[in-house]
């Protein structure tokens, strides 16, 4: 029985050949493939600038550094996300205010952002970080308006949203094109839409921010115009967040097949919609905003475990026995011991309702069409429903 993980990279012969060729080139770390990968990614998403870095967490950290977010300022982060979205604010000394989410989509909304702004206690709000959870796009125009009114920058956590599209005001766009956010952070972890093994990218329309990002990813070093060829200066401290040339070679190879990966994920998502529909109301797919056309990173089912009479752990184990891997995205970040100790217990009912029901099912391009039916039948059996 073939095991279906919840996510998996797609590495093909041309990817292996690209990496092998890069290993034989003059550059293994910072070389010409970095700029080539950045240019290809910027063109695909429609951004003016793209800056490659070590991973998605580094991308978020660099965004905070580039904005100059300071100790004592506030960043607003949705409670349903990976740890990195909140941690990037703490890396620069800022405090985190957690926004609740829509319990049906897991996304920050204008209402939950407005409520979170009301809990900032007069402190300066430096950044608002909506997360495009699963690949679905948050309500960027409304969130941007609220961020602007509070004097904050909007930074999109698009780590799930490589290739996701949207339509606002009848204008089609892609996540990270720079229309709504000051910057957008992407991840190329193996289970994401494309992979560089580990890697990240920050996109922006602002050339000054792009220049700061490039300096900050390499210890803060700059080379003044007209200086001697060996000369460098460090006007501010940065980090070693560079993405090696050899990994950018993999990224370039993956970029060539990204449209195929996106269409495959969309095709599988449509099959899931049909296959899981008979399991309602016990099982529902996470809601998709009308403006969002995602390249889904995650296929999240919202399951009423209490009504089914089975715990999530029991369901996950029973599915594992049937050869189906699942995962939970995410434990609300405000529940984490570090943040509970710092900010106390918070009541965020939307996040709690999402967490109580969410379960990520297998979704990756190498799945076969029949795998979706297999997952749906197994889930029905485990929950005691008719397949």
Buried (B, 14 or more C-beta within 10 A) or exposed (E): EEEBBBBBBBBEEEBEEBBEEBEEEEBBEBBEBBBBBBEBBBEBBBBEBBBBBBBBBBBBBBBBBBBEBEEEBBBBBBBBBBBBBBBBBBBBEBBBBBBBBBBBBBBBBBBBBBBBBEBBEEEBBBBBBBBBBBBBBBBBEBBBBBBEEBEBBBBBBBBBBBBBBBEBEEEEBBBBBBBBBBBBBBBBBBBBBBBBBBBBBBBBBBEEBBBBBBBBBBBBBBEEEEEEEEEEEEEEEBBEBBBBBBBBBBBBBBBEBBEEBBEBBBBBBEBBEEBBEEBEEBBBBBBBBEBBBBBBBBBBBBBEBEEBEBEBEEBBBBBEEBBBBBBBBBBBBBBBEEBEEEBEEBEBEBBBBBBBBBBBBBBBBEBEEEBBBBBBBBBBBBBEBEE
